[in-house]
Amino acid sequence: MTDLKLPAFWAVIPAAGVGSRMRADRPKQYLTLAGRSILEHTLECFLDHPHLLGLVLSLAADDPYWPQLPCAQDPRIQRANGGAERVDSVFNALLRLEELGAQADDWVLVHDAARPNLARADLDNLLGALANDPVGGLLAVPARDTLKRAGEDGRVRETIDRSVVWQAYTPQMFRLGALQHALADAQVAGVAVTDEASAMEWAGQAPRLIEGRADNLKITRPEDLQWLAQRWKQ
């Protein structure tokens, strides 16, 4: 995949969460991985990309950690107010993109702040595969293990056909205007959306699944950070 085939894009990183499951003294995106914060690693893949138009980072208003990072002074990174939920942080970031001159048809990639192992090849594959797609889509990984549906009693009710099940990853790539409308309409309707693709699905669209690497994991628990730190030492 050559750069000439890839579209320009904006990036949004919602980073206002506290990551309580990490049981740490600070939000998980500021924990250290290979000598730098998780957030710095996450940002690097985008900031190093020649087709990046700009990046908006949604942060809590009282975040004391971000100003301490060297990249906080990078002029390509703009702040937006984080919200109570991910969807609020993303929506605020999209409004900020409009202020920065982004157009309704521009591509926006939304990526988890605690997903620092995004491969450049995966990013380029996503951009190239969706460059002319009418809807957009997301990086995802086909389910590998046998899947069970549980009942309220904690017992197996059925085995799910894993061939049609994918794990949704990020980045998720959609047009600014379409994503903005989908998120806004879902909020007005009181629909809970857990990622951008689910908002687009609720709006009647069918996002495309682009297979990515399974090691593009989201750090959620201490063992995730330990696994990735050990992998990077190899």
KATA-V105434 format. One record per helix or strand. SS is the DSSP state (H for helix, E for strand). FROM is the first residue (numbers start at 1). LEN is the number of residues. Records with the same first field share a line. If there is no record, write none. Layout:
BEGIN
SS->FROM-LEN, FROM-LEN
END
This chain:
BEGIN
H->3-3, 20-3, 28-3, 38-10, 66-3, 70-4, 86-14, 120-11, 162-3, 176-14, 196-7, 222-12
E->9-6, 32-2, 36-2, 52-8, 77-5, 107-6, 136-7, 147-4, 156-5, 166-10, 208-4
END
